[in-house]
Amino acid sequence: MSIDVRASDQEPGTVLSQYDTDVDYLGYWTARNYEHRAEVMALSRLLQGRRFGHAVDVGGGYGRLSVVLRDYADQVTLTDPVRPAEAMQVVQALDGASNVSVEGQVVRARVPNGAQAIPVILSTLESHGFPVLSVTTARPSLDDVYLHYTGRDFAAEDEEHKPVERSWGR
């Protein structure tokens, strides 16, 4: 989920959620001012003197820190990481994607040609409201290829055919 904090139709200092458009999440934190001040202080010290083209506020704080990040970045994106199952469904619908799964916040998929598939996957996910924070590619291992063509796990077969050592007492 992506929200550009610099949206011109918003009041300054307001961060709205795409889920609850009538809730001001910054206002939610007014009674929790001590937590908010501590986090603002930590961010300010950590980012002091630095400038970024783009910063991402990954949920959790209801976007209240996005306003702080504007002091350190040209663009701030608020992302909601709680929808990996929905992102998985988007990837599953793509031609050539197989073995699509979710591990935590990571969506994994097998594709025939990663170099060609990555731009399509990225643009499709972003057009469905899923900003991608990072992409990793890997070639299949020999075990993966063996499993794909034989339907059997190489390591398990190796264990099955391992000679049994026996110990004879004296």
N, C-alpha and C positions, 0 to 999 in steps of 0.2 A: 504494500500500500504506500503510495507516495503522495506527499502534499508539499507543494512549493510554498514555503513560509512567506515568500515575498509577494504573494498574490495581492494584486492591487485592490480587490474588493473587500479585503479584510481590514478591520481596525488595527492600528499598530499595536503590537504586543498580544494579539489574539491568535491562538492556534486551534483550529477546528479539526475534528476528526472526520474522516470520510464516512465513518459508521454513524456517529451521533452528531449530526450537523448543528444541532441546537445546544450543544454543550461546549462551554469554554473550559478546556482542561487546565488552563493556567489558573483560572478562578478556583478550581478544585484544590489547588495546592496552597491557597491563602492560609488555611488553618494549620498547615504543615510547614510554616515558614522556616523553622530551624533546620529542617532537612534540606529544603531548597537552598537556603543560604550556604550551608556546608558544601553542597554540590557545586554551586556557582563559584564559591571560593576555590575549590579544588580545580575546577575547569580553568578558571582565570589564571591560576598559578601554573598549571600544566601548559597552557597555550600562550602564555605571555610572550609577546614579541613575534608571534608566528602568524602567518596568513595563508589561507587555503582557497583554492578555487571552488571547491565543493566539500561540504561536510554533511555527514549523515547522522541523524539522531535516531538510534534504533530503539523505538518504543520504550516501554517501561516507565518513563516519566511523563507520559501523556503530552509530550511535545513542549513542556515548559522550558526545557533547556535549549530548544531550537532558537528561541529569542536570544539567548546568551551566545550561541554559536554564530549568530549573524555578525557579531563583533569581530569574528576571526575568519569568516568565509564569505565569498561573494554569493554563493548559493547554499541554502540549507534544505535538505530533504528529510522529512519525518517519515520513517518507514515503520510499518507494523509487522513484526516477524511471526505472528501467531497463526499464519495460514499456509503452512507448507503443504498440507494435504490438497488444498485447492491448486497450488502451483504445480504439484505433481500431476493433477488431472490435465492441466494445460499442456504439460510436456508429453504426457501419454498420448494425447490426440495428434501429435506431430508425426508426419510420415517418417518411418525409419527408426523411431524411438522404441526401445524395448527395455525390459528389466528395469523399469522406472520404479524408484523407491525413495522413501524419505528416512533420513537418519537425523533426528533432532531438527535443525533448521536447514539441513542440506538435502537438496533433491539430487538424486543420482540417476543417470540414464546411460544406456548403451546406444550408440549411433554408428552407422557404417563409416562415416567420414567426419571426424570431429572438427576439422578445419572448416568444412562447409556447413556443418550443423550449428556451430556455436553462434554465428550471427543471426541465424533464423530463430534459434532458441531464445537468445537475448531479446530480440525485437518482439517476439511473440509474448514472452513473459512481461516485458515492460508495457506492451500495449494492453495487457490484461490487468495492469496495476501492481505488478510484482517487480520492484527494483532489484537488480542483481548486484550483490556486494562483491562477489568474486567468482571466477570460473577456473576450474582445474581440469586438465585433460590428462589422460593416461592411456598408454597402449595396453592391450590385454597381455597378461602373463602367459607363459607356456601352459600353466595349469588351467587358466581360463579357456584357452583354445582347445585343450584336450577335453575339458568338460563340455564345451560347446559341440564338438564333433562326435564324441562318444556317449555323452549323457552320463558319464561316470566321473567321479572325483579322483584325480590322480593320486593325491595323498592317501585317500582311504583305500584305494586299490593296492598301493605300496604297502600299507599296514597289513592288509589281508594276506599278502604273499610273503611276508617277512618270516624267515625261519624262526622257529621256537627254540629258545635256548633252554636246556635242561641242566639241572645241577644234580649230580649223583653223589650221595653221601659216601664217606669212606669208612 
